[in-house]
Amino acid sequence: MYIHLGQGAVTRSRDVVAVFDLDTSTISKITRDFLKKAEQDGSVCYDSFDLPKSFVVCCEPGKKENKIHLSLLSVGTLQKRAETVSGGKGEKLRETLE
């Protein structure tokens, strides 16, 4: 199944590793360094140049690098979409968010 990340971006639900709120997660220097390195490596997908609310870390099977999607959608909205895709069983994403 697929999750719509906003602005036409779609990813397979099984490829989602984590979803982070940009307001709270970028307080950490480790997260800022992670995003900076991903941007330098060309792993960040800018689906819009508006101010993003969250970022989604995805890892496709057989690939070593993660793909980072900046999303205009909130973490709560992405969680609801993941639960809808999984038939109300968004445990994997819920565990990631907690």
N, C-alpha and C positions, 0 to 999 in steps of 0.2 A: 504494500500500500504506500501511498505518497502523502506527504504533508506539504501544504501550501504555506510558504514562509512569508508571503507578501510580495507585491510588485512583480508578480509573474514568476518568482523563484519557487521551485518545487524540489523536494528531495525525498528519497525513499525513507520511510520511517525506521527501517532497520539500520540505516546508516547514521542516524542521530546518536551522537555520543553524549552530548550535554547541551543545555540551554542556559545562558547566563543573562542576567539583567545588567545592562551597561552602567547604570547609575551606581549600583552597589558593588559590582565585581571589579570595576576599574580603580577602586580605592587601593587595592593591593598592587604593589610594584611587580609582583610575579605575573599577575594577569596582564598588566600593561606591557611587560617585557614579552610575554607570550604573543600578544596581539601585534606588537612591533615586529617581532621576528616573522610571524606569519605574513605580515604585509610585505616585508622585504623579500620573502620567498615567493611572493605572488599567489599565496594561498587564500587571500581574502577576496570574497565576492561582494562587490558593491552593487546591490540591486537598485539602489536609489542614492542620490546625494543629499537627501534630507537627513535630519538627525535621527539615527537609529535608536531603538529602545532596548534591543537585545542582540545577542549574537549566538549563533548555533554552530557547534563543532560537529562536523560530519566526517566519517571515515568510510570510504568505499572498500569493499572486500578486495584484497589483492593489491591495494595501494598503501604505501608507507606513510604518505603525507596526509594530514588532515586538511579539510576544506572548511573555511570559516565564512559563514553567511551573516552579514549584518542585516538585521531585520527592523522594519518600522513597527512591527507588532510587539506587544508586551509578552512577557514570559507566560502570564496567565492565559492569554489568547492562544499562544502556541501549545500550551498544555491541553487546553480544551480541544484544539484541532487534533492533537495526537490521540486523545481519548476517543474522539469521534471516529477516527481512522481505525482504532483497535477495538471498536465496539464497546467503549466504556472501560476498557482495560488498559489504561495508560499508566500502569504501575512502573514500568521502566523509566518513563519520563518523570513521573512523580517522585521516584526515589532520587533521580538526578537533581531535582529542584530542591529537595529538603536537605 
